[in-house]
Amino acid sequence: MKSFILTLLLLVTTFTAFSQNISGRFSSSVYTFERFDSVNASKTYARAYQLLSLNINKDKVSLRSYMNLETNLTKEQQVDHPRLRFYNLYLEARDLFDIATLKLGRQPQFNSVIGGVFDGVNLDLKKGDYKLSGFYGANVPAYQKLELIKEWEDNYVLGASFTAYFLNNFRFMANYVNKNFKEQEYNAARLDEELNPIQVLIRNKSNQYEFVSGELSYSLKNIVSIDTRYDYDLNFEKTSKFEISGRYEEIENLGINVYYNYREPKVRYNSIFSVFDFGNSQEIELGGDYRLNPHYTVIAKFANVTYETENSQRITGGVNTSWGSLTYRKNLGYAGELDAVSLYSAYSFFEGLITPSLGASYTSYKLSEDSDKNNLMTVLAGVNYRPFRVLSFDLQGQYMNNKIYKDDYRFFFKLNYWFNENLNLM
């Protein structure tokens, strides 16, 4: 581990010495909240978060990093110690031989099945309207520690995708992904043959996702767009998800949206959850938006969700303005009954110098027609102050009240600094 960090520091130092540009963002924030140890006893905590996004650039090569240091400023929490998290730390080389981009290190990976970060390599080959990508690596350790995970053979990830714009306004993509998980061992209390409690070491097998996916999209600007996606689970040998969304907007000021999906619960292959009996769901939603003028747009949507033997409905309506938005949502049926109203407003004054914001929501819900009703109220108010283009300050107060958190107050303060410096090399 120490040799790995020393090697990394040497690489950063060497790369910085020959760099042409350094850019990124630094932010420092403080968050305060109250935690109850018992019904009548509580403590107030304050936590600090220091975030750094740093890019060191030289021609077509960059060293990219994204890290966060979190620590307690007041009382120490037993389950939440100070931690330094490395979300990204990778070397990127672009336009190699006018066709390839290579990334090596801890980097993000997002596709239709998995998402997050991994330690490994990613290669993109792009020529004209065609792109071929592949990646291989391993899951990152808990809390994004700067070290390689143990038992790589049980925690590897790999995948490939092919994208083509083979016809006007069409996009096609085929994707394969294989992600493995090594479950941690743990001790649990069990009963022996004489019904006496004993401690047993539980060892789970590795769990795996293995999918092939396909996407097909069509877009004709300001008229119609259609996106489809299909996921097939290779382990369970059945369809995992199919979805299609479309938007029609040829009529002036009017947009019509249609969405449908069929979904199976996503269960890891060797997980204990695979032995349970579970069913799929289907959802269809129809909605639209109408622009009254450049400052006001009215939206409305209705959705129906079908389970094996039950149904649930969802109604959404609201208005978006240049000052903010007002939204109402109602749920009916098997998924529970809910009424929710939310308001959010933010507007900049003096060419972005000051931007106050205000948000409020009230929710009333119950799990079934015969259940007790629960109410939830949240309020937030804040202001962003940006005296310079590269510097800003945020202050926000948060309030929440429900049957679990009574009169819960929280405060948040954040400083942001952006930098982009070109270096004069001798």
N, C-alpha and C positions, 0 to 999 in steps of 0.2 A: 504493500500500500504506500509506504513512504517513498520507495523508488519510483512508483507511478506518479506521485504528486511532484517529486523533484524533476522528473522528466517533463511533466506538463509545464511546470514553471519555467524550465529552460526553453521549451518550445515557445511559450508566450513571450519571454524576454527577447529571444532571438528574432521572432517574427515582428515584434514591436520595433526593434532597432532598424529594420529595413522597410517598415510600412510607409505608405503614402497618405493614409487617411485613417482617422479614428472617429467613430461615431457611436451613438447609443443614447441611453437614458438612465438616469439615476433617480430613484424615488425613496423617500423615507416617510413612514407613516406610523401613527400611534392609534391603537384601538382599545377602548375601555369598555368593560362589561361587568355585570354582577352575577355571581354564582352562589346559589343557596346550598349550604352543607346540610341543613335541616329546614324544617318549616319556618322557624323564626330566626335562624342564624344564616347570615350571608357575608360574602367578602367581595370587595371590588378589585378587579384585576386590570392591569394595563400591559398590553403587549406591543412591541415595536417590530416593524418589518422594514428591512433595508433591501431594496431590489436594485440590481444592476444588469442592464442589457448593454453589452459591449461588443462592438464589431471593429476588428483591426483589418484593414484592407491594403492590398498591394496588387495593382493591376487586376488580374482575373482571379486572384486568390484572396480568401477572407478567413479569418478566425472568428467564429461567432460564439457568443456565450450569453447565458441568461441564468442568473442565480438569485437566491433570496436568503437572507439571514433573519430568523425570527427568534425573539427572546422575550422573557418576562422583565418588565420594569419594576413591578411591585412584588407581590407574593408569588412564590414558585408553585406551579401546578404539578401534581404527582405524575400525571400522564402526558404532560406536554412540556418537554424540556426544550431549552434553546437548541436550534438546529440550523445548519447551513445546508440549503438544498441547491443542487445543480440540476436545472431543468434542461439546459442546452450547453454543450461545449464541443464544437466540432469544427473541422477544417473543411472548407468548401473551395473547390477549383472549378471554374466555369468555362464553358466554350473550349474544352480541350479538343483539338483537331477539328474545331468548328462543329462538333456534334455531341460532345459528352459533358456532363456535369457530375462531379464526384463529391460526396460528402462522407467524412470519416470522423466518428466520435459519437458523443451523446446528442441525439437529434430527434426532432418530432417526426411522427409517422401517422398519417390519417388516411383512412380509406372507408369504404362502405361497411366494413365489419369491425375493425379494431381502431383504436386511437390511443395516443399517448406518446411516450418517448422510449427510445431503446438505445443501447450501446452497440454500434456496428457500422456498417457501410451501406451506402445507397448510391446507385449509379443510374443516371438518366441519359438515354440516347435519343436525340431528337433530330429529325431531318424532314424538312418540309411539313407536310400535314400528318406526319407519323411520329409517335413517341413510344419508346420501350423503356420501362423502368423495372429495377429489381433491388431488393434490399435483404440483408441478412445481419443478424445480431442477437442480442439477448435482452430480456427484461432488465430494468434497473433495480437496484436494491431498494429496500424500504426507506422512505423519507428522502429519496433521491440522493443518497450518499455518493460521494465522489470515489467510487470503487466499483470493480467489476463483480457481478453477482456470482455466487458459488453455484456449482452444479449446472454449468452452462448447457450441458446436453439435455437437461430437463426444463430449461427456461429459455430456449431459443425462439426467435421469430424469423420468418422468412416470407417472401412474397414477390410477386411480379405482376405487372400490368402492361397492357398494350392499348394505346389510344390512337384513333384515326379520325380525321376530318375528310372523309373520302368523297363526300358529296356536298354541294352547296347547302349551308344551313344545318347540316347533320353532324353529330358527334357520336362516336361509338367507343366503348371501352370494355375490355375484358380483364378480369382481375382474379388472382389467386392469392390466398393468405393462409399461413399456418402459424398459429401462436400457441406456445406451450407454457404451462404453469406448474411449478413445483410447490405443492402445498406444504406449509410448515408443520413439523411434528409438534405434538402437544400432549400433555398429561391430562387425563380425565378420570373422574371417579366412576367405578363400575362395581357390580356385585359379583362375588365369587360364587362357587357352587353352594356354599352354606349361607349365602345372602349377606356376607360381610363386605363392607365397602373396601375396595382396594384401588390403588392408582395404576392406570394402564396407559402405556405409551401408544398414542394413535398415530399411525403412519398412513397417510393418504397417497394414492397414486398420482402421477402427474395428470393434469387436466389439459385438454386441448380444444382449440377451435381450428377447424379446417374447412374453408369455404371457397367456392368459385362464384364469381359475380359477373353480371353483365349490365351495362348501362347504354341506353340509346336516347338521344335528345335531338329535338328539332326546334329551331327558333327562326322566326321571321319578324324582324324588328317592328315594334309598334302594332303588330297584328296578332300573332299567336306564338305560344311556346309550349312544348310538351317534353316532359322528362319521365323516363321509365327506368326502373331498376329491379333486378332479379338476383336473389341470393340463394344458393343451394348449399346445404350442409352435407359435406362428403362423409362425415362420420355416421350420421343418422340416416343418410341417403334419402333426404326429402327436402322439399322447398322450405326455406327458412323465412323468406320475406319477398313479397312482390308489391311494388308501389308505382303509382303513376300520378303525376300532377300536371295540370294544364292551366294556361291563362290565355284569355281572349280579350283584346283591347282595341279592336278596330273601330268600335263605336266611340265617338268623341266623349272624353271625360269618364267613360265607364270601363271598368275592368271586371271580368268574370273569372272566378277561380274554381277548379274542380280538383279534388284529391281523393285517392282511393288507396288503401293498403290491405294486404293479407299478411298476417304475422304469426309465426310460431314463437313461443318463448325461447330465448337463446340460452341454451344449457350446455355447459362444458361436457365433453364426451365421457370422461371418467369420473364426473362429479356424482355424489350421492343423490343429487336432485334428479338425475336422469332416470331413477327408478320410480319416480312419482308419476301419477296420471295427470297430464296437463293437456289443455286444449288451445286451439288457435283463436284468433279474433280477426274481425274484418271491420274496417272503418271507411266510411265515405263522407265527404264534406263538400258542400256547395256554398259558395260565398261570392260577394261582390263588393266593389268600392266605387263610389261616385264622387267626383271632384266638383264641388259647388262653385269654387273659385280658387285662385292660386293659394289661398290660406286655409281652406276648409275642405276636408274629405270625409265622407260618411262611409262606414264599413258595416257589413252584416254577414254572418256565417251561420250555417246549421249543419250539424254532424250527427250521424247515427253510427253507433258501435255495436256490432253483433258478436256475442259470445256463443258458446255451444247451445245453450237453452235460454239465454237472457239477452236483453237489449238495453242500451243506454243512449241518451241523447244529450247534445251540447249545443247551446245557443249563445252566440257572441254578437255584440253590437257596440258601436262606439263612433267617435269622431276624432280625427287627427287634425290639429291646427298648427300654425307656426309658433304657437305659444306652448303647446303640449298636447296631451291626449286624455280622453275620458272613455273608459271601457266598462261594459257590463257583461257578465257571463253567468249562465244558468246551466246547471247539470241536472238531469232527470234519470230515473231508472236504476238499473242494477249497480252502476258505479257510485251511487249515492246522490243525494239531493244537495245542491249548492246554489247560493246566490252570492255574487261578488261584484262589487263596484270599486274601480280603481281610478285615481286621478294622478297625473304627473305633469308638471310644468317646469320648463327651464327656458330662460331667454337671456341673451347677452346684451349688455349695455356698454356704451362708450367704446365701440369697435372691439369688443371682446375683453375689455379690461375686467369687468365684473359680470359673472353669470350666476344669479341666484336660482335655486331649484326648490321645488316643493312636491312631495308625493304623499298620497293618503289612500288607504284601501280599507274596506269593510267586507268581511266574509261571514256568511251564516251557512252552516252545513250540518248534515247528519248522514250516517251511513245507510240508513233505510228509513222507510216511512214511519216505523214504530220506534225509532231510536231517539235519544235526546238530542236536542239541537245545541250546537256549539258555535260560539261567536269569536271572531278574531278581528282585531283592529290594529293597523300599523300606520305610523306617520313618520316621515323623514323630511328634514329641512336642511338645506346646506347652501354654500356659496363657493364659487370658484373665483379666485383673484389671480389675474395674469398680467403683472406689470411689464413683463418683457416676453418676447416671442418664445424664449427658451426656458422660462421659469414660470411656474404656477403653484398656487396654494389652494388646497381644498379643506373645508371644514364642514362636517355634517353631524347632525343629531338624529338619533333613531329612537322611536318609541313603539312598544308592542304590548298588547294586552289580550290575554286569553285565559282559559282556566288553568293552564300550567304556568305561564309566565305572567304574573300580575304586575302591571305597571313597570315594565322592563325598559330601562333607559340605557342607551349606548351612545358613545361619541367616537368620532373618527376624524383624524387630521392627517393630511398628506401633503408632501412637497415633491414636485416633479421638476427635474432639470434635464433638458435635452442638449446634446453637444454633437458637433460635427466639425472636426478640425483637419484641414489639409496640412501636412507636414512638409517643410522645405528640407529636402535631403541634400547633403553636401556632395 
